[in-house]
Structures are given as structure tokens and as C-alpha cells.
């Protein structure tokens, strides 16, 4: 999991993001992140508003790129499937385990980053 400067404790549990050495927008986005289960996100999935973010990317960096409409960067991430739409197969898999995600809203989208080891 990567969110701003967040970390994972040794037990595997996620820690909230730690907003240090970040610009104002990054601090704002970190403050707006929230851990949610798939059951809390199913409605946004049904309306087509979810975008997945690969664990190799920083959720806040992706949020900033969307906020600034950095289409070149977003297209590159989409092309490389580092930012992706959620297909039905993946949604069903996450629903079965009620997967956990870090989330941040960049209207009209909700960016989600899976942070459990239950893939």
C-alpha cells in the first residue's frame, strides 16, 4: 500500500497516512483518505465511479494528477493498467471477501487502492 508517506505496521495492519513533507494539495488529499470495505464501495462501482490504483503507485500522486487534469500521465497509467476500471470479475472477487481499500474522492471518481493480502 502506498498513500502519501503511509506505512504498514509489522502485523500487516494499515496505518493512516502521515502527511509530512507534502504540498498543500497532498496534505488535503491525505486528510480526505479513508479506509473502506468493498461493501461500502459497491454503490460507486455500480455507478461507474470507481478507479483502481495499483499498489505500486502512490494514491496521493494519482489523486493530484487527476486534480490537475494531467491527462498525459493518466493516459500512461491507464495504458499500463496502473490506474484501471474495475471489471465485474474483480468486483465479484472483492465482494466475496469484502476487501479493504484506501480511498480518496476526486470528483466524480473515487480512487481505490487495495491494501489487504486477500487478492
C-alpha positions in Angstrom: 0.0 0.0 0.0 1.2 3.4 -0.8 -0.5 6.6 0.3 1.5 9.7 0.7 4.0 8.7 3.3 1.9 6.0 4.9 3.3 2.7 6.2 2.2 -0.7 7.2 2.8 -2.0 10.7 4.5 -5.3 11.2 1.3 -7.1 11.9 0.1 -6.2 8.4 -2.4 -3.7 9.5 -2.5 -0.4 7.6 -1.6 2.8 9.3 -3.3 6.1 8.4 -1.3 8.3 6.0 1.3 10.5 7.7 1.2 13.9 6.0 4.8 15.1 6.3 6.8 16.9 3.7 3.8 17.2 1.4 2.5 20.2 -0.5 -0.9 21.7 0.4 -2.9 19.7 -2.1 -1.2 16.4 -1.0 -1.9 17.2 2.7 -5.6 17.9 1.8 -5.9 14.6 -0.1 -4.2 12.7 2.7 -6.7 14.2 5.2 -9.5 13.1 2.9 -8.4 9.4 2.6 -10.4 6.8 4.3 -10.2 3.0 4.6 -13.4 1.4 3.3 -14.6 -2.1 2.6 -15.9 -3.2 -0.7 -19.4 -3.3 0.7 -19.1 0.4 1.3 -18.0 1.0 -2.3 -20.4 -1.3 -4.2 -22.8 1.6 -5.0 -20.0 3.7 -6.5 -18.9 0.6 -8.5 -22.4 0.2 -9.8 -22.5 3.8 -11.0 -19.1 3.5 -12.7 -17.3 6.0 -10.5 -14.5 3.7 -9.1 -11.0 3.7 -10.5 -8.4 1.3 -9.1 -4.9 2.3 -8.4 -2.1 -0.3 -8.4 -0.2 -0.8 -5.1 3.0 0.3 -6.9 1.6 3.8 -7.3 1.2 6.4 -4.6 -2.6 7.0 -4.2 -2.0 10.7 -3.4 0.2 11.2 -6.5 -2.6 9.8 -8.7 -5.1 12.0 -6.9 -3.0 15.1 -7.6 -2.6 14.1 -11.3 -6.4 13.8 -11.6 -7.0 17.0 -9.7 -4.6 18.9 -12.1 -6.1 17.1 -15.1 -2.7 15.7 -16.1 -4.0 13.7 -19.0 -0.6 12.6 -20.3 0.2 11.0 -17.0 -3.2 9.5 -16.6 -3.2 8.0 -20.1 0.2 6.4 -19.4 -1.1 4.9 -16.2 -4.3 3.7 -17.8 -2.3 2.2 -20.7 0.0 0.3 -18.3 -3.0 -0.7 -16.2 -1.6 1.1 -13.1 -4.9 3.0 -12.9 -7.8 0.9 -14.1 -11.5 0.4 -14.2 -12.9 -2.4 -12.1 -14.3 -5.3 -14.2 -17.1 -7.5 -13.0 -14.9 -10.4 -12.3 -12.7 -8.4 -9.9 -15.7 -6.8 -8.3 -17.2 -10.2 -7.5 -13.9 -11.4 -6.1 -13.7 -8.3 -3.8 -17.3 -8.7 -2.8 -16.8 -12.3 -1.7 -14.0 -11.2 0.7 -15.4 -7.7 1.4 -11.9 -6.4 0.5 -10.4 -3.4 2.2 -9.2 -0.3 0.4 -7.7 3.1 0.9 -9.9 5.6 -0.9 -9.9 9.3 -1.9 -12.5 11.2 -3.8 -11.5 13.2 -6.9 -15.0 14.1 -8.1 -16.7 12.5 -9.8 -14.4 9.5 -9.2 -13.4 7.5 -6.2 -9.8 6.2 -6.3 -9.4 2.9 -4.5 -6.2 1.1 -3.6 -6.5 -2.5 -2.3 -4.4 -2.9 0.8 -5.1 -6.4 2.1 -3.3 -9.6 1.2 -6.5 -11.3 0.2 -6.2 -11.0 -3.5 
